[in-house]
Amino acid sequence: MIKLFEDDNALTYLGKEIGTSRWIDISQQRITEFGHVTEDPDRMHIDPEWAAVHSPFGKTFAFGFLTVSLLTRMVNDIVVRPSDETSTLNYGFDRLRMLSPVLVDSRIRGHLTLKALSLRSPVQFRAVYTVTVEIEGGDKPALVADWLSVTNVANARLPLRGATS
């Protein structure tokens, strides 16, 4: 894990992969529960018997937004939250592509590259991560995204030299 927001040399990580998350199991239970919580009854995802006959993959597969929702877990595996964090907020995506389906009983993990880091105020960071979600044994990633977040801290920081915005 990396202490990105407490590292005086954080900008040396720009353009570099800063970590890989743990594997996440994509079970039918996880997929079905996500469908129920998001009120999406799409049988291609939640009905294994139906999907065996009608799905282009012969089985169910994860909702794309389930994969997106797991990005937080992946980042939390890689980046240590600052000891004086007051909040970290999802700031959106500059780019997000779902490239391959995540079939039921697959495992996925995230690879995180630091694309940009800036201090927007003495107590607020803006980070941009390029996240690539790998499917175990797959040829192509499930998802590639440039994800923006804002982290607020209690104690003022010195300006980052050479920061990007």
Contact map, one row per residue, 1 for C-alpha under 8 A:
111000000000000000100000000000000000000000000000000000000000000000000000000011110000000000000000000000000000000000000000000000000000000000000000000000000000000000000
111100000000000001100000000000000000000000000000000000000000000000000000000001110000000000000000000000000000000000000000000000000000000000000000000000000000000000000
111111100000000000000000000000000000000000000000000000000000000000000000000000111100000000000000000000000000000000000000000000000000000000000000000000000000000000000
011111100100000000000000000000000000000000000000000000000000000000000000000000110000000000000000000000000000000000000000000000000000000000000000000000000000000000000
001111100100000000000000000000000000000000000000000000000000000000000000000000001100000000000000000000000000000000000000000010000000000000000000000000000000000000000
001111110100000000000000000000000000000000000000000000000000000000000000000000000100000000000000000000000000000000000000000000000000000000000000000000000000000000000
001111111100000000000000000000000000000000000000000000000000000000000000000000000000000000000000000000000000000000000000000000000000000000000000000000000000000000000
000001111100000000000000000000000000000000000000000000000000000000000000000000000000000000000000000000000000000000000000000000000000000000000000000000000000000000000
000000111111100000000000000000000000000000000000000000000000000000000000000000000000000000000000000000000000000000000000000000000000000000000000000000000000000000000
000111111111110000000000000000000000000000000000000000000000000000000000000000000000000000000000000000000000000000000000000000000000000000000000000000000000000000000
000000001111110000000000000000000000000000000000000000000000000000000000000000000000000000000000000000000000000000001000000000000000000000000000000000000000000111100
000000001111110000000000000000000000000000000000000000000000000000000000000000000000000000000000000000000000000000000000000000000000000000000000000000000000000000000
000000001111111111000000000000000000000000000000000000000000000000000000000000000000000000000000000000000000000001000000000000000000000000000000000000000000000000000
000000000111111100000000000000000000000000000000000000000000000000000000000000000000000000000000000000000000000011111000000000000000000000000000000000000000000000000
000000000000111110000000000000000000000000000000000000000000000000000000000000000000000000000000000000000000000011110000000000000000000000000000000000000000000000000
000000000000111111000000000000000000000000000000000000000000000000000000000000000000000000000000000000000000000011100000000000000000000000000000000000000000000000000
000000000000101111100000000000000000000000000000000000000000000000000000000000000000000000000000000000000000001111000000000000000000000000000000000000000000000000000
010000000000100111110000000000000000000000000000000000000000000000000000000001000000000000000000000000000000001111000000000000000000000000000000000000000000000000000
110000000000000011111000000000000000000000000000000000000000000000000000000001000000000000000000000000000000001110000000000000000000000000000000000000000000000000000
000000000000000001111100000000000000000000000000000000000000000000000000010011000000000000000000000000000000111100000000000000000000000000000000000000000000000000000
000000000000000000111110000000000000000000000000000000000000000000000000011011000000000000000000000000000000111000000000000000000000000000000000000000000000000000000
000000000000000000011111000000000000000000000000000000000000000000000000010010000000000000000000000000000000110000000000000000000000000000000000000000000000000000000
000000000000000000001111100000000000000000000000000000000000000000000000000000000000000000000000000000000011100000000000000000000000000000000000000000000000000000000
000000000000000000000111110000000000000000000000000000000000000000000000000000000000000000000000000000000011100000000000000000000000000000000000000000000000000000000
000000000000000000000011111000000000000000000000000000000000000000000000000000000000000000000000000000001111000000000000000000000000000000000000000000000000000000000
000000000000000000000001111101100000000000000000000000000000010000000000000000000000000000000000000001111111000000000000000000000000000000000000000000000000000000000
000000000000000000000000111111100000000000000000000000000000000000000000000000000000000000000000000000011100000000000000000000000000000000000000000000000000000000000
000000000000000000000000011111110000000000000100000000000001000000000000000000000000000000000000000000011000000000000000000000000000000000000000000000000000000000000
000000000000000000000000001111111000000000000000000000000000000000000000000000000000000000000000000000000000000000000000000000000000000000000000000000000000000000000
000000000000000000000000011111111100000000000000000000000000000000000000000000000000000000000000000000000000000000000000000000000000000000000000000000000000000000000
000000000000000000000000011111111110000000001100000000000000111001000000000000000000000000000000000000010000000000000000000000000000000000000000000000000000000000000
000000000000000000000000000111111111000000001100000000000000000000000000000000000000000000000000000000000000000000000000000000000000000000000000000000000000000000000
000000000000000000000000000011111111100000000000000000000000000000000000000000000000000000000000000000000000000000000000000000000000000000000000000000000000000000000
000000000000000000000000000001111111110000000000000000000000001001000000000000000000000000000000000000000000000000000000000000000000000000000000000000000000000000000
000000000000000000000000000000111111111111001100000000000000001000000000000000000000000000000000000000000000000000000000000000000000000000000000000000000000000000000
000000000000000000000000000000011111111110000000000000000000000000000000000000000000000000000000000000000000000000000000000000000000000000000000000000000000000000000
000000000000000000000000000000001111111100000000000000000000000000000000000000000000000000000000000000000000000000000000000000000000000000000000000000000000000000000
000000000000000000000000000000000111111100000000000000000000000000000000000000000000000000000000000000000000000000000000000000000000000000000000000000000000000000000
000000000000000000000000000000000011111110000000000000000000000000000000000000000000000000000000000000000000000000000000000000000000000000000000000000000000000000000
000000000000000000000000000000000011111111000000000000000000000000000000000000000000000000000000000000000000000000000000000000000000000000000000000000000000000000000
000000000000000000000000000000000011001111100100000000000000000000000000000000000000000000000000000000000000000000000000000000000000000000000000000000000000000000000
000000000000000000000000000000000010000111111100000000000000000000000000000000000000000000000000000000000000000000000000000000000000000000000000000000000000000000000
000000000000000000000000000000000000000011111111011000000000000000000000000000000000000000000000000000000000000000000000000000000000000000000000000000000000000000000
000000000000000000000000000000000000000001111111011001100011100000000000000000000000000000000000000000000000000000000000000000000000000000000000000000000000000000000
000000000000000000000000000000110010000001111111001000000001111000000000000000000000000000000000000000000000000000000000000000000000000000000000000000000000000000000
000000000000000000000000000100110010000011111111000000000001000000000000000000000000000000000000000000000000000000000000000000000000000000000000000000000000000000000
000000000000000000000000000000000000000000111111111000000001000000000000000000000000000000000000000000000000000000000000000000000000000000000000000000000000000000000
000000000000000000000000000000000000000000111111111100000011000000000000000000000000000000000000000000000000000000000000000000000000000000000000000000000000000000000
000000000000000000000000000000000000000000000011111110000000000000000000000000000000000000000000000000000000000000000000000000000000000000000000000000000000000000000
000000000000000000000000000000000000000000110011111111100000000000000000000000000000000000000000000000000000000000000000000000000000000000000000000000000000000000000
000000000000000000000000000000000000000000111011111111101111000000000000000000000000000000000000000000000000000000000000000000000000000000000000000000000000000000000
000000000000000000000000000000000000000000000001111111101111000000000000000000000000000000000000000000000000000000000000000000000000000000000000000000000000000000000
000000000000000000000000000000000000000000000000111111100110000000000000000000000000000000000000000000000000000000000000000000000000000000000000000000000000000000000
000000000000000000000000000000000000000000010000011111110100000000000000000000000000000000000000000000000000000000000000000000000000000000000000000000000000000000000
000000000000000000000000000000000000000000010000011111111111000000000000000000000000000000000000000000000000000000000000000000000000000000000000000000000000000000000
000000000000000000000000000000000000000000000000000001111110000000000000000000000000000000000000000000000000000000000000000000000000000000000000000000000000000000000
000000000000000000000000000000000000000000000000001100111111000000000000000000000000000000000000000000100000000000000000000000000000000000000000000000000000000000000
000000000000000000000000000000000000000000000000001111111111000000000000000000000000000000000000000000000000000000000000000000000000000000000000000000000000000000000
000000000000000000000000000000000000000000010001001110111111100000000000000000000000000000000000000000110000000000000000000000000000000000000000000000000000000000000
000000000000000000000000000100000000000000011111001100101111110000000000000000000000000000000000000000110000000000000000000000000000000000000000000000000000000000000
000000000000000000000000000000100000000000011000000000000011111000000000000000000000000000000000000011110000000000000000000000000000000000000000000000000000000000000
000000000000000000000000010000100000000000001000000000000001111101100000000000000000000000000000000011110000000000000000000000000000000000000000000000000000000000000
000000000000000000000000000000100110000000001000000000000000111111100000000000000000000000000000000000000000000000000000000000000000000000000000000000000000000000000
000000000000000000000000000000000000000000000000000000000000011111110000000000000000000000000000010010000000000000000000000000000000000000000000000000000000000000000
000000000000000000000000000000000000000000000000000000000000001111111000000000000000000000000000000000000000000000000000000000000000000000000000000000000000000000000
000000000000000000000000000000100100000000000000000000000000011111111100000000000000000000000000000000000000000000000000000000000000000000000000000000000000000000000
000000000000000000000000000000000000000000000000000000000000011111111110000000000000000000000000000000000000000000000000000000000000000000000010000000000000000000000
000000000000000000000000000000000000000000000000000000000000000111111110000000000000000000000000000000000000000000000000000000000000000000000010000000000000000000000
000000000000000000000000000000000000000000000000000000000000000011111111000000000000000000000000000000000000000000000000000000000000000000000000000000000000000000000
000000000000000000000000000000000000000000000000000000000000000001111111110000000000000000000000000000000000000000000000000000000000000000000000000000000000000000000
000000000000000000000000000000000000000000000000000000000000000000111111111000000000000000000000000000000000010000000000000000000010000000000000000000000000000000000
000000000000000000000000000000000000000000000000000000000000000000001111111100000000000000000000000000000000000000000000000000000000000000000000000000000000000000000
000000000000000000000000000000000000000000000000000000000000000000000111111110000000000000000000000000000000000000000000000000000000000000000000000000000000000000000
000000000000000000011100000000000000000000000000000000000000000000000111111111000000000000000000000000000000110000000000000000000000000000000000000000000000000000000
000000000000000000001000000000000000000000000000000000000000000000000011111111100000000000000000000000000000010100000000000000000000000000000000000000000000000000000
000000000000000000000000000000000000000000000000000000000000000000000001111111111000000000000000000000000000000000000000000000000000000000000000000000000000000000000
100000000000000000011100000000000000000000000000000000000000000000000000111111110000000000000000000000000000000000000000000000000000000000000000000000000000000000000
110000000000000001111000000000000000000000000000000000000000000000000000011111110000000000000000000000000000000100000000000000000000000000000000000000000000000000000
111100000000000000000000000000000000000000000000000000000000000000000000001111111000000000000000000000000000000000000000000000000000000000000000000000000000000000000
111100000000000000000000000000000000000000000000000000000000000000000000000111111100000000000000000000000000000000000000000000000000000000000000000000000000000000000
001010000000000000000000000000000000000000000000000000000000000000000000000100111110100000000000000000000000000000000000000000000000000000000000000000000000000000000
001011000000000000000000000000000000000000000000000000000000000000000000000000011111100000000000000000000000000000000000000000000000000000000000000000001000000000000
000000000000000000000000000000000000000000000000000000000000000000000000000000001111100000000000000000000000000000000000000000000000000000000000000000000000000000000
000000000000000000000000000000000000000000000000000000000000000000000000000000000111110000000000000000000000000000000000000000000000000000000000000000001110000000000
000000000000000000000000000000000000000000000000000000000000000000000000000000001111111100000000000000000000000000000000000000000000000000000000000000111100000000000
000000000000000000000000000000000000000000000000000000000000000000000000000000000001111100000000000000000000000000000000000000000000000000000000000000111100000000000
000000000000000000000000000000000000000000000000000000000000000000000000000000000000111110000000000000000000000000000000000000000000000000000000000000111000000000000
000000000000000000000000000000000000000000000000000000000000000000000000000000000000111111000000000000000000000000000000000000000000000000000000000011110000000000000
000000000000000000000000000000000000000000000000000000000000000000000000000000000000001111100000000000000000000000000000000000000000000000000000000011100000000000000
000000000000000000000000000000000000000000000000000000000000000000000000000000000000000111110000000000000000000000000000000000000000000000000000000111000000000000000
000000000000000000000000000000000000000000000000000000000000000000000000000000000000000011111000000000000000000000000000000000000000000000000000001111000000000000000
000000000000000000000000000000000000000000000000000000000000000000000000000000000000000001111100000000000000000000000000000000000000000000000000001110000000000000000
000000000000000000000000000000000000000000000000000000000000000000000000000000000000000000111111000000000000000000000000000000000000000000000000111100000000000000000
000000000000000000000000000000000000000000000000000000000000000000000000000000000000000000011111000000000000000000000000000000000000000000000000111100000000000000000
000000000000000000000000000000000000000000000000000000000000000000000000000000000000000000001111100000000000000000000000000000000000000000000001111000000000000000000
000000000000000000000000000000000000000000000000000000000000000000000000000000000000000000001111110000000000000000000000000000000000000000000011110000000000000000000
000000000000000000000000000000000000000000000000000000000000000000000000000000000000000000000011111000000000000000000000000000000000000000000011100000000000000000000
000000000000000000000000000000000000000000000000000000000000000100000000000000000000000000000001111110000000000000000000000000000000000000000111000000000000000000000
000000000000000000000000000000000000000000000000000000000000000000000000000000000000000000000000111110000000000000000000000000000000000000011111000000000000000000000
000000000000000000000000000000000000000000000000000000000000000000000000000000000000000000000000011111000000000000000000000000000000000000011110000000000000000000000
000000000000000000000000000000000000000000000000000000000000110100000000000000000000000000000000011111100000000000000000000000000000000000000100000000000000000000000
000000000000000000000000010000000000000000000000000000000000110000000000000000000000000000000000000111110101000000000000000000000000001000000100000000000000000000000
000000000000000000000000010000000000000000000000000000001011110000000000000000000000000000000000000011111100000000000000000000000000000000000000000000000000000000000
000000000000000000000000011100100000000000000000000000000011110000000000000000000000000000000000000001111100000000000000000000000000000000000000000000000000000000000
000000000000000000000000111100000000000000000000000000000000000000000000000000000000000000000000000000111110000000000000000000000000000000000000000000000000000000000
000000000000000000000000111000000000000000000000000000000000000000000000000000000000000000000000000001111111000000000000000000000000001100000000000000000000000000000
000000000000000000000011110000000000000000000000000000000000000000000000000000000000000000000000000000001111100000000000000000000000001100000000000000000000000000000
000000000000000000000011110000000000000000000000000000000000000000000000000000000000000000000000000001000111110000000000000000000000111100000000000000000000000000000
000000000000000000011111000000000000000000000000000000000000000000000000010000000000000000000000000000000011111000000000000000000000111100000000000000000000000000000
000000000000000000011100000000000000000000000000000000000000000000000010011000000000000000000000000000000001111100000000000000000011110000000000000000000000000000000
000000000000000011111000000000000000000000000000000000000000000000000000000000000000000000000000000000000000111110000000000000000011110000000000000000000000000000000
000000000000000011110000000000000000000000000000000000000000000000000000001001000000000000000000000000000000011111000000000000001111000000000000000000000000000000000
000000000000011111100000000000000000000000000000000000000000000000000000000000000000000000000000000000000000001111100000000000001110000000000000000000000000000000000
000000000000111111000000000000000000000000000000000000000000000000000000000000000000000000000000000000000000000111111000000000111100000000000000000000000000000000000
000000000000011100000000000000000000000000000000000000000000000000000000000000000000000000000000000000000000000011111000000000111100000000000000000000000000000000000
000000000000011000000000000000000000000000000000000000000000000000000000000000000000000000000000000000000000000001111100000001111000000000000000000000000000000000111
000000000010010000000000000000000000000000000000000000000000000000000000000000000000000000000000000000000000000001111110000011110000000000000000000000000000000000111
000000000000000000000000000000000000000000000000000000000000000000000000000000000000000000000000000000000000000000011111000011100000000000000000000000000000000100111
000000000000000000000000000000000000000000000000000000000000000000000000000000000000000000000000000000000000000000001111111111000000000000000000000000000000001100100
000000000000000000000000000000000000000000000000000000000000000000000000000000000000000000000000000000000000000000000111111111000000000000000000000000000000000000000
000000000000000000000000000000000000000000000000000000000000000000000000000000000000000000000000000000000000000000000011111110000000000000000000000000000000000000000
000000000000000000000000000000000000000000000000000000000000000000000000000000000000000000000000000000000000000000000011111100000000000000000000000000000011111000000
000000000000000000000000000000000000000000000000000000000000000000000000000000000000000000000000000000000000000000000011111110000000000000000000000000011111100000000
000000000000000000000000000000000000000000000000000000000000000000000000000000000000000000000000000000000000000000000011111111000000000000000000000001111000000000000
000010000000000000000000000000000000000000000000000000000000000000000000000000000000000000000000000000000000000000001111101111100000000000000000000001110000000000000
000000000000000000000000000000000000000000000000000000000000000000000000000000000000000000000000000000000000000000011111000111110000000000000000000111100000000000001
000000000000000000000000000000000000000000000000000000000000000000000000000000000000000000000000000000000000000001111100000011111000000000000000000111100000000000000
000000000000000000000000000000000000000000000000000000000000000000000000000000000000000000000000000000000000000001111000000001111100000000000000011110000000000000000
000000000000000000000000000000000000000000000000000000000000000000000000000000000000000000000000000000000000000111110000000000111110000000000000111100000000000000000
000000000000000000000000000000000000000000000000000000000000000000000000000000000000000000000000000000000000000111100000000000011111000000000001111000000000000000000
000000000000000000000000000000000000000000000000000000000000000000000010000000000000000000000000000000000000011110000000000000001111100000000011111000000000000000000
000000000000000000000000000000000000000000000000000000000000000000000000000000000000000000000000000000000000011100000000000000000111110000001111100000000000000000000
000000000000000000000000000000000000000000000000000000000000000000000000000000000000000000000000000000000001111000000000000000000011111000001111000000000000000000000
000000000000000000000000000000000000000000000000000000000000000000000000000000000000000000000000000000000001111000000000000000000001111101011110000000000000000000000
000000000000000000000000000000000000000000000000000000000000000000000000000000000000000000000000000001000111100000000000000000000000111111011100000000000000000000000
000000000000000000000000000000000000000000000000000000000000000000000000000000000000000000000000000000000111100000000000000000000000011111000000000000000000000000000
000000000000000000000000000000000000000000000000000000000000000000000000000000000000000000000000000000000000000000000000000000000000001111100000000000000000000000000
000000000000000000000000000000000000000000000000000000000000000000000000000000000000000000000000000000000000000000000000000000000000011111111000000000000000000000000
000000000000000000000000000000000000000000000000000000000000000000000000000000000000000000000000000000000000000000000000000000000000000011111000000000000000000000000
000000000000000000000000000000000000000000000000000000000000000000000000000000000000000000000000001100000000000000000000000000000000011001111100000000000000000000000
000000000000000000000000000000000000000000000000000000000000000000000000000000000000000000000000001100000000000000000000000000000001111001111111000000000000000000000
000000000000000000000000000000000000000000000000000000000000000000000000000000000000000000000000011111000000000000000000000000000001111000011111000000000000000000000
000000000000000000000000000000000000000000000000000000000000000000110000000000000000000000000001111100000000000000000000000000000011110000001111100000000000000000000
000000000000000000000000000000000000000000000000000000000000000000000000000000000000000000000011111000000000000000000000000000000111100000001111110000000000000000000
000000000000000000000000000000000000000000000000000000000000000000000000000000000000000000001111100000000000000000000000000000001111000000000011111000000000000000000
000000000000000000000000000000000000000000000000000000000000000000000000000000000000000000001111000000000000000000000000000000011110000000000001111100000000000000000
000000000000000000000000000000000000000000000000000000000000000000000000000000000000000000111110000000000000000000000000000000011110000000000000111110000000000000000
000000000000000000000000000000000000000000000000000000000000000000000000000000000000000001111100000000000000000000000000000001111000000000000000011111000000000000000
000000000000000000000000000000000000000000000000000000000000000000000000000000000000000111110000000000000000000000000000000001110000000000000000001111100000000000000
000000000000000000000000000000000000000000000000000000000000000000000000000000000000000111100000000000000000000000000000000111100000000000000000000111110000000000000
000000000000000000000000000000000000000000000000000000000000000000000000000000000000111110000000000000000000000000000000000111100000000000000000000011111000000000000
000000000000000000000000000000000000000000000000000000000000000000000000000000000000111100000000000000000000000000000000001110000000000000000000000001111100000000000
000000000000000000000000000000000000000000000000000000000000000000000000000000000101111000000000000000000000000000000000001100000000000000000000000000111111000000000
000000000000000000000000000000000000000000000000000000000000000000000000000000000001110000000000000000000000000000000000001000000000000000000000000000011111000000000
000000000000000000000000000000000000000000000000000000000000000000000000000000000001000000000000000000000000000000000000011000000000000000000000000000001111100000000
000000000000000000000000000000000000000000000000000000000000000000000000000000000000000000000000000000000000000000000000011000000000000000000000000000001111110000000
000000000000000000000000000000000000000000000000000000000000000000000000000000000000000000000000000000000000000000000000011000000000000000000000000000000011111000000
000000000000000000000000000000000000000000000000000000000000000000000000000000000000000000000000000000000000000000000000010000000000000000000000000000000001111100000
000000000000000000000000000000000000000000000000000000000000000000000000000000000000000000000000000000000000000000000010010000000000000000000000000000000000111110000
000000000010000000000000000000000000000000000000000000000000000000000000000000000000000000000000000000000000000000000110000000000000000000000000000000000000011111100
000000000010000000000000000000000000000000000000000000000000000000000000000000000000000000000000000000000000000000000000000000000000000000000000000000000000001111100
000000000010000000000000000000000000000000000000000000000000000000000000000000000000000000000000000000000000000000000000000000000000000000000000000000000000000111110
000000000010000000000000000000000000000000000000000000000000000000000000000000000000000000000000000000000000000000011110000000000000000000000000000000000000000111111
000000000000000000000000000000000000000000000000000000000000000000000000000000000000000000000000000000000000000000011100000000000000000000000000000000000000000001111
000000000000000000000000000000000000000000000000000000000000000000000000000000000000000000000000000000000000000000011100000001000000000000000000000000000000000000111
